[in-house]
């Protein structure tokens, strides 16, 4: 799949440190201009951003936590799929139960990573899905 | 009737005619005194067989020379009392009793001449005690004395048995109370663990967050091409989140600890309430409810209160939120469509008191049950869902902290719990401390 570069990688997690870690992890592709990394501590913040930003279809991918105060990852997933169906959504959660995984699938998630997320797995998934090098 | 029989009846009536308000020991005491007076004898004694062995007697009432004297324990061997305890009838030595029992020192010391004793028995026929009259002169009217002593031995025996029954009733009541007390304590401690149980999932989730960061952070440190700055930052993060994980476990242990809190400490009620809700909500398994639930959370920050047993207050919040969510889930079960579960949690502060309001639009409480919901062991939940101690314990904990807990509800419409506690806001507290 060819994806217009740079790829926008969005992460939503109420744990700010997660954003910091991934930003460090993705330092190189960010510096190379292969990706842009956006982090939001709440689903609402991201939904607000979606309303304002100019977006390129097919160039944005979302990774979201499920258990967050106020708006949960499930809600965010269904809202995003409803209003921005071209954004691929991946769940990242400490929950590993079948019903959460099933629920995510039903709501249109493209993938489901259990925390702690194996970075190599995440990296190869992004590379193969979007043809971008994260090394 | 005439002669001794009439005389005996009159004397019995005379002795028997005591204050009707007297009972138990006071009553027996009065009888003993009157026996001495009416029969004109120097000594009257009531005692019981020590440990049912038939070897010694403990006197319970010893009347000598017109007054009660200190009780004694005496060996039965060689005394006329042995004969009394052996039989079930009156035993009498109308004169020269010392000659028959030369080894009885007490008879000698008291210069006893005549002796009459009658046993009284347990309902099972076993020996309970004895009534003895003694005098320093020979007994004149034997028939009369026999009738009176036999009668009052029986009467005193009845009183002994009644006292005994009362005592064993009191003791078994006491045992029962103790048992109820112990069981209640066990149940309260079970209820406490059940509350903690309700949030274990949330705590596990809470613990996973720092652990994830520690795990991902160490992975990052293994990259050889990470910059010095990023390395330092990652190390700091790992340390911080290690401390955070430790704190979570510490506070969980605090919850589980069985200690009595006798001193007050300052607690951030805003944080307690927020944390109780977060951790409870994270523990919630009902994904459908989670998705549909409208949460209206409005918590004034920096509200502090001096509290006894802070973990207990957090459990109160968890319990109240748990009840609300239970009511919402029950209603959602019945109305899959056309019902939007709503949970309001508010913390407000006014006039040195804070008010915590938890309101749900769930199944509500029927008006006839409303006044009982804070009663001990009152529950409407099916067995296994609760034992009826949650709100009772909650109310006790709030009241112990000079607060109040009130519940209002309308069946099928809403339930609202309002908790008030004396509190301050940080600004006010700073002012006070300056």
Interface residues (C-beta under 8 A of the other chain):
Chain A: X15 X17 X18 X20 X21 X24 X25 X27 X28 X67 X69 X70 X72 X74 X75 X94 X95 X99 X100 X103 X115 X116 X117 X119
Chain B: X205 X208 X209 X211 X212 X213 X215 X216 X217 X219 X220 X223 X225 X226 X227 X230 X233 X234 X237 X240 X241 X278 X281 X282 X287 X290 X291 X295
